[in-house]
Amino acid sequence: MSTHSSSIRRNNTVQNASLIASDTAKLKKVKDPSEFVVVSRTLIEFQLLALQAQLKLLDELAEMSDEEKLKTIFELLDKDNDGKISAVELADGLRKIRGDVNFEESIELAINRVATFDSNEDGKLDSAEFKTYVDTLLSTLGCSFGEVSEMIVVQMIFSESGNNMGENIAGALLSPEIDEAVKVEEDFRKALGDKRMKALFALFDIDGDRNIDFKEIVLGMYKLTDDLDDAASAAVEALLVFDESHTRKLNFEEFARFMHTVVAASGKKFDDVADKITKLVSDEHYMSPDDVKDLFAMDESMKMLMEIQADAEDAAKILTAIEIGKSNRLFDLLDLDNDGAIDFHELTLGLRKFSEREDMRSTIEKAMSVINTFDTEGKQKLNKQEFALFIAEFARKSEADVRELVDFMLVCSALKETPEKEEAYIKSLSTSDVYFGEY
């Protein structure tokens, strides 16, 4: 460590210690006027020490070369003195310099920065890699290091916008996971530039429109898993998690991130399995007529799922494409007049089949409550999306598996008959009867 760097660190330590002592003195309770004078004097002395340390820091900076300033910045960031800057260490520095990012945002920024400039792929920046990062940043900003170096050092030492104690503890605890996230991001960037990833994208992109839709993801994943349900689940996850442009399709980068995540889940790197995956997707794969029919039904369910996702208040209400398909089949059974909506009478008749042990009044009130809660269009009816949201919420409150719940409801709806007197009574009820409790 250079003489200037050592002096800066020493003065920085003096400044911090003086500020802490000053804050402690402020909290001290005084008993009489004479003690007040003593405490006040002590407070002023500590504040003067802090100011003197700051002035010495500025004097030292003025005498340093650009190379020494860069080394000083590196050493200030390298808190554990291991000769490298981790993402956690860089994140704190970014917050001090920028002042406009929170803890989580700074970690995300730091992961991207380290992944970009870590040429030896150890998940951290050494001094040479850090210099490349700084040079690239300055070139982007259109300024020289000499113009901003002193400001950076001053911000890192004097700024109060860095991590607080709790965030520093969180950063230390999460450091292994964050270092691993850097390596995962580095591997993704390698995969993104791999010609085999581009070839794989072209194989998935059946219609050649440079985007991959739900059916294309399912078809590609079906070749890898040989299971249509698993392929559909993977496609749903791909569009819900990786479709950042909200087009219900994946562009190349979104597709690459999806495939990289799929591979990483198996504990491997893309480079290890790229050839095998490409071969599997290249092979012809027979699909039965029933599989093809299911695929198109899933595609319709997926479109509905994306619309529901946009409307749902929380992720717990979201169904998978397969569960949407089952919900739609139940909807069709309850939609007695086939008008594409379930009204109060149809819903009450349906609920009556699997809640026959409760009294009629409770069933009627439950049906009316469902209509009032999930009818977003004010038509006193439920469309398929609204009905699916009701099913999801019903399953959540019942702590039941959605598929098992809907299967049970399907069986009840198909096999059970509502007694004629009950059916006639339900059909005779008007909305006003229910509203005013006249039933």
N, C-alpha and C positions, 0 to 999 in steps of 0.2 A: 504494500500500500504506500502511495507517495506521501511526502511530507505534507503537501497541501491537503490531500484527502484525509490524512490522519487528523490534521488540525480542524478541518470542517466537521468531521465526526465528533471530535472532542467538544467543540463549541456547540454543536447540535445537542449533545448530551447535557451540557451545562444549561443550555436554554430550556430543554424539557424538564430537567430537575428543578430549575428555578420556577417555572410555571406551575409545576405540581406543588411545590412548597408554598407558592403564593396562593393557590387555590385552597390549600389546607389552612393557611393563616386566616383566610376570609371566613372559614367556618368556625373558627375558635370563638367561644363565648367569653366576653369580657365582664369582669365583676365590678370594676370601678374606673373612673376617668384616667387614672395613671396607667392602668393596664391597657386601656384603649390606645393611649399614646404609644406604648411599647409595641403593641400588635400592629398599629398603623405604620410605625417606623420599619418593622420587620417586613411588612407587606411591600413597602416602597423599595426596600433594599433588594428583595427578590425580583421585583419587576425591573429594577435597574440592571441586575445581573443578567436577566433575560435579554434586555435591550442591548447591553454590551456584547453579549454572545452573538446576537444577530448582526451587529455592526462588524464584529471580527469576521463573521462568515462572509459578509459582503466584501470586505477588504481582501480576504483570501481568494474569493472568486475573481476579483479584478486582476489578480496576479497570475492566474492559471492559464495554461494553453488550452486550446480546444480538446486536445487529446486527454489532458488531465481532467477537464470538465466531464468528458464522456466517461472516463474511468470512474469519476466520482459518482455520476448518475448510476452507473452499473452497480457500484458498491453500496449505494443507498438502497437500491432495489433488492440486492442480494442480502436479505435479512439474516439468513442462516449461515452466511459466509462459506457456502460450498463451491463458490466460483461459477455458479449458474443461477439463472433467474427462472423460477417456476411460474406457472400461470397464476397461482395465488399471489405470489410476490408482485408480479406485473400488474395484476388487477388493482391492488392497493395503490400502486403508483399512478395508474390511469385515473383513478378517482381523484387523487390529489391534484393532478395536472388539469384534468377536465372539469371536475366539480359538478358535472351534470348527469352522472350515471349512478344508479344504486348498486348495492352489493352484487345482486344476481346479474345485472347487466354487465358489470365490470368483469365478472368471471367469464361470461360468455364471450366478451370482446377479447379477453386475454387468451382464452383457449384458441380462438381463431388466429390471433397474432402469433402465438408460439407455434401452432401447427403450420403456419405459412412459412416461417423463417427458421424452423428447426431442421437444418440440413442433415444432421447426423442421426435424426430420429430417436433421440433419447428422451423426448418429451419436455426438454428445457432449452433455454437459450444460453450458450456460452458467450464470451465477450465478442468473438468474431461475428456470431450470428446476430447478437444484439446490435452491433455496429451496422450490419446490413439492414436490419429493421429500421434503425434510426435514419440511415441514408435514404431508404425508400420512402419513409414518411416525409422527410424534408423535401425530397424531390416532388412528391405529390402536392405538398403545401406551397412549393415554389419559393423556399427560403433557405438560407444557409444555417449551418449549425451554430456559427458564431452569433447569429441574430437572435436565437432563441435559447441557447444553452443556459445562460445565467437565469433566465426566467424559469426554466424547467427546474433547475436546482433549487431556486428560491421557493417555488411552488411545492416541491417535494418536502422541503424542510419546514416551511412556515404554514402551509395550507392546513386547514382544519376539516377539509372535506374528504379525508381518507376514511378507512375503516375505523369503527369504534371498537371497544374492547370485545364486545360480544361477537362482532363480525370477524375479528382477528382469531378468536377462539374457534368459530365455525369454520373459517378458512383452514386453520391448522388441522382440525378433525377431518375435514373433507379433502385435504390435500392429496391423499393417495387416489381417491376416486377422480379428482380433477386431473391429476397427472395421467391417469388411464384414459380419461375423456380426450385429452390432447392426442394421445397415441391413436385412439380410434378415429379421430378427425383426420390425422395424418394419413392413416390407411385409406380412409374414404377418398381423400384427394388423389392418392395414387390410383385407386380404382376408377375415379372419375376420368382420369387421363388414359386409362388402359384401353387399347383398341378392342379387346374382348368385351368390355362393357358396352362399347358402341355397337359391336356386332350383336350382342345379346338384345340390346334395345331394338335393333332392326328386326330381329326374329320375333319379338313380342308385338311389334308394330305391324300387324297384318295388313291393314289398309294403307300403310305408307304415308299417313298424314303427320308424322313426326310427333305424335302424341299417342299415349296408350290408355284406352278406355277400360271400363270395368270388364267387359267380355274378353278383351285381349289379355288382361291380367289373369283372369280365371283360366283361360285356355293355356297360357304359358305356365302358370303355377300347377295346373292339372298334370302337365307333362313331368313336372318335378316331384309331385306328391302322389299322383295316381289316385287322388281322392277329391271328388268334386266339392264336397262340403269344406274340406280343409283349404282347397284352392279359393273357394268363395270367401271364406273367412279372411284369408290373406289379402284378397282383393279389397274387401271392405276396409281392413286396417290400412292398406296402402292409400286409399283415397281419403280416409278420415284423417290420417296422420301426416301424410306426405304431400297431399295436394295443396300446396301453399298458395297457388294462384286461383284456387276455388273454381276450376273449370270442369271438375269431375273427370279429369284426365291427368296423366302424369307426363310432364315434359322430360327431357333426357336427364337433367340433374335430379329431379324429384324421383325418377325411376331408379337412378344410380344409388341414391340414398336409401330407397326402399330395399333394393337388392343387397346393398352392403349391410343393412340392418338384419335382413334374413340370414345372411351368411354369418355375421358376427354372433347371432343367437346360437349358432351351432359350435361356437368356440373356435372358428377358423377365420382366416383372412381370405379376401376375394381371390388373391393370386393363387391360393392353394386349391381352389375348387372351380375356378373360372372355366377351364377346359371341359371339366365334367358337366357343368351346368349347361354350357353352350351345346354340347353334344346331345344332352337330353332334350333340350328345347328344339333342336334341329330335327329330331326324329319325328316321323309321322306317328300320331297317337289316335287310336280309334275311339270315337265317342258314339255311344248308342243313341238311337232316336230319343229315348227318355232323358238321357243326359243333356242332349241338345235342347230339349223342351225345358228342362230344369234350368239350364243356363239362361235362356231368354226370360224365364220367370224371375230368376235372381236379378237380372239386369233391371227389370221393372221395379223390383223391391229395392234395389240399390238407389235408384233415382228417388224413390219415395223416402228412403232412409236419409239421404242427403238433405231433403227438404225438411224432414222432421228434426234433423240435427240443428238446422238453422233456427227452428222454432222452439226447441226444447230449452228449458231454463237451466238444466244441468245435465252433465254427462250421464248421470245415473239413469236417466229416462231413455237413453238411446238403446235401440234394439239392433241386433245383427240382421243381415239381409235374410238369413234363413228364418229367423224369428218373425221378421216382417212378412215373409211368405205365409207362415202359419197364421199370423194375425189376419191376413187378407182372406184366407180360406174361412176362418171363423166369421169374418165380416160378411162374406157372401152368404153364409148360412143364415145369419140373423137378418139380412136385408131381404125381407120376405117379398116386397113388391119390386125388387131389382131396380130401384131408381138411383143406386149409387150412394145412398145415404141411409143411416139408421136413425129412425125417429124415436120418440119417447115410447110409443107403444111397442115397437119392435125390440127395443132395448129391454123393456120391462119383461116381455115374454121370454127373451133370451136369458136374462138374469134369473127368472123364476125357475128355469130348468136345473140350475145348479145351486139354487139357494132355497129349495122347496121347504126346508125345515123352519125357515123364519116366516113370520106372519106377512100377509100381503102388504100391509101398510109399510113395513120396513123395506120390502122390495121396491115399492113405488117410490119411496123417498130416496132410496139409493140410486135408482134410475134417473130421477130428476136431478139429483146432485151431480151425477156424472155428466148429464147434458149441460148443466149450468157451468161446470168446471172446464170441460174440454171443448165445448162448442165456441170456437174463436170467431166464427163468422156471424153469430147471432141468428142462425136459421132454425134453432131448436132441433137440430139434427147433427149427427157426427159423420164426417167423411172418413175415408180410410186413414188419413194421417192422424186425425183427432182420435179415432178409435184405437190406433196403435199406441198413441201416447197414454190413453186410458189403460190399456193392457199392461204397458210397462210400469205405470204407477201402481196399478193393482197388484202386480207381481212383487214390486218393491215393498209395499206395505204389508203384503201377506208373507214376506220373506220366502217366496217360492221361486223355483226355477221357471223362467218364462216359457220355455218349450214344454215342460211338464204341465204347467198350468193351462196353456193353450190346448195341448193335446186332450187334457181332461175336459175342457170346455167344448172342444169339437165333438168328443164322444157323447157328452150330455146333450148337446144341441141336435146331434144326428139321431140319437136313439130314444130320447125321452120326449113324451108328448105332454103338453100342458092340458090339464083337464078343461073340458069344453066350457064349463061355467066360469072358470078363472080367465080363460082366453076372452070370452064374451065380455066379462066385466072390465078387463084391461082395455079392450078395444073401445069400450063405451066411454072411457074417461076422456075429458077434454083437458087442455092445458090449464084453463081457469080452475077446473075442479082440483087439479093438483096444486096449483099456486095458492088457492085459498083453503087447502086442506079438506075439501069436501069429498072425501072418499073413505 
